[in-house]
Amino acid sequence: MLGLMQDRQLLVSGLLTHAEQYHPDVEIVSKTCEGDIVRSSYRVLSARVRQLSRALERMGVKPGDRVATLAWNTHRHMELYFAVSGIGAVLHTVNPRLFPEQIDYIVNHGGAKVLCFDITFGDLVASQRDRFDAVETLIALTDADHLGDMPEGTLAYEDVIRDEDAGAFDWPEFDEKTASALCYTSGTTGNPKGVLYSHRSTVLHSFLVCQADGLKLSNRDSTLLAVPLFHVNAWGIPYASAMCGAKLVLPGPQLDGKSLFELAKVERCTLSLGVPTVWLGFFQHLDADSSANAGDLCLERVVIGGSAPPRALIERFRKIGVEANQAWGMSETGPVATVCNLLARQETLPEKEQVDVLTLQGRGMYGVELRVVDDDGNVLDRDGVKSGDLQVRGPWVTSGYFRGEGGAVLDEDGWFSTGDVATINPDGFVRLTDRSKDVIKSGGEWISSIDLENAAMSHPSVQEAAVIARPHPKWQERPLLVVVRKTGADVSHEELIAHLEGLVAKWWLPDDTVFVDELPHTATGKLQKMKLREQFADYELPA
């Protein structure tokens, strides 16, 4: 027997309609690439989204087509979030910080028909334009006065939407399992892989963001969004903000400590989200500028993700009266899978013990199942001691990669292996202890140690190379290159850096190189990274 309840599809367009009806005058504040600040609202956002939707359809964008973006956190990028998905097309956010060859691959593999980009990326798009196979239309996210010297045929965003009708739009109804957005993860070796989100997964994830035991987003918040819109749908905040009517403050391309402090102060922000590097820069500004007073802020809480924050960072926030919480996830988990909030009984613990809890990666939210298994697939006890492969499943967890890359990624029971090694304690708190994938997290971005090793070993004087992560006071982790020179050959750190500069992204370059006689291997010839990490456990990178 089925229940007698209405069956309404969970669609991104429904979030926007709700925001306009129930929170029309709530502000959206955007710092633009042109330098000015644009103040709008959910009413204005909705009208401009309708104009953009009509313009995209007029250009021939059809359901299932991909519209790619290379853009910062601005009102125009947010408009694309709702317009593209609302008409049944797929928003494909591309990380502009990646190496150009990776951007080429991602844009082409995604098959974007339209590419929208901020004017700060005009040179990048111009240099790569001939390599974008499927792209038919280029749109610069600006007006005609700021278009400048862009690739031939580039349209100005404001011109594109100016003459379109902003009136009522009959949003199409379709299956909520329809794809809504596409993000590529670079957390694996080889080519990045596409994670394809659905309208259903997006809306369900928004409920998590608004949960009191989740990220606690509500219409009482003024939210400074310091996590980029190209990072896994900005952790779902654009959608959840529309759901609950939170004020949204978009910092554009300026994520330095001073800019974020000033925006948070002027806009009376109560909540902000970002990677640890952002917050380290924030406190560096507070320390360097005597006129910057934390007491001028209305900030109540911050959410830190992308990589584990240093304990000192959590403590520093608490000293200025700001609640600091971790959220853990990945592109494949939609992205938020766990959130670290204190349980009621833990709020009476001594300060040190409370911080001990907050250094964990958090507990699974409803909808997310977590477990750790040993090498034989046996489920391990939640005792906080036994560590194993962290697995996850749920309605906003991937079931496979775009175009079938990587083959089957779920086991027979539907569990996805995250590649992280973790423990889970009796209260359900996850603690990551290691990574089975030898990638390095630098400022919330992934660096593949294997790709970096392969690039280093292409130098004629290098016999063998290994890359391991070492702690860094600003970026959390940075790569240390360990090299065995070929017999009779000589090469310096500076020469290796010069060689690598043409092969990997600049921010991937190792902070230092150590030369050794040999690297540790297993009996089968595999490199023992654990041994290397032990060998260089006390090694400090140069300042």
Stockholm file with secondary structure:
# STOCKHOLM 1.0

chainA/1-543         MLGLMQDRQLLVSGLLTHAEQYHPDVEIVSKTCEGDIVRSSYRVLSARVRQLSRALERMGVKPGDRVATLAWNTHRHMELYFAVSGIGAVLHTVNPRLFPEQIDYIVNHGGAKVLCFDITFGDLVASQRDRFDAVETLIALTDADHLGDMPEGTLAYEDVIRDEDAGAFDWPEFDEKTASALCYTSGTTGNPKGVLYSHRSTVLHSFLVCQADGLKLSNRDSTLLAVPLFHVNAWGIPYASAMCGAKLVLPGPQLDGKSLFELAKVERCTLSLGVPTVWLGFFQHLDADSSANAGDLCLERVVIGGSAPPRALIERFRKIGVEANQAWGMSETGPVATVCNLLARQETLPEKEQVDVLTLQGRGMYGVELRVVDDDGNVLDRDGVKSGDLQVRGPWVTSGYFRGEGGAVLDEDGWFSTGDVATINPDGFVRLTDRSKDVIKSGGEWISSIDLENAAMSHPSVQEAAVIARPHPKWQERPLLVVVRKTGADVSHEELIAHLEGLVAKWWLPDDTVFVDELPHTATGKLQKMKLREQFADYELPA
#=GR chainA/1-543 SS CCCCCCCCCCCHHHHHHHHHHHCTTCEEEEECTTSCEEEEEHHHHHHHHHHHHHHHHHTTCCTTCEEEEECCBSHHHHHHHHHHHHTTCEEEECCTTSCHHHHHHHHHHHTEEEEEECGGGHHHHHHHGGGCSSCCEEEESSCGGGCCSCSTTCEEHHHHHHTSCCSCCCCCCCCTTSEEEEEEECSSSSSCEEEEEEHHHHHHHHHHHHSTTTTCCCTTCEEEECSCTTSGGGGGHHHHHHHHTCEEEECBTCCSHHHHHHHHHHTTCSEEEECHHHHHHHHHHHHHCTTCCGGGCCCCEEEECSSCCCHHHHHHHHHTTCEEEEEEECGGGSSEEEECCCCGGGGGSCHHHHHHHHTSCEEECTTCEEEEECTTCCBCCSSSSCCEEEEEESTTSCSSCGGGTTSCCBCTTSCEEEEEEEEECTTCEEEEEEESSCEEEETTEEEEHHHHHHHHTTSTTEEEEEEEEEEETTTEEEEEEEEEECTTCCCCHHHHHHHHTTTSCGGGSCSEEEECSCCCBCTTSCBCHHHHHHHTTTCCCCC
#=GC SS_cons         CCCCCCCCCCCHHHHHHHHHHHCTTCEEEEECTTSCEEEEEHHHHHHHHHHHHHHHHHTTCCTTCEEEEECCBSHHHHHHHHHHHHTTCEEEECCTTSCHHHHHHHHHHHTEEEEEECGGGHHHHHHHGGGCSSCCEEEESSCGGGCCSCSTTCEEHHHHHHTSCCSCCCCCCCCTTSEEEEEEECSSSSSCEEEEEEHHHHHHHHHHHHSTTTTCCCTTCEEEECSCTTSGGGGGHHHHHHHHTCEEEECBTCCSHHHHHHHHHHTTCSEEEECHHHHHHHHHHHHHCTTCCGGGCCCCEEEECSSCCCHHHHHHHHHTTCEEEEEEECGGGSSEEEECCCCGGGGGSCHHHHHHHHTSCEEECTTCEEEEECTTCCBCCSSSSCCEEEEEESTTSCSSCGGGTTSCCBCTTSCEEEEEEEEECTTCEEEEEEESSCEEEETTEEEEHHHHHHHHTTSTTEEEEEEEEEEETTTEEEEEEEEEECTTCCCCHHHHHHHHTTTSCGGGSCSEEEECSCCCBCTTSCBCHHHHHHHTTTCCCCC
//
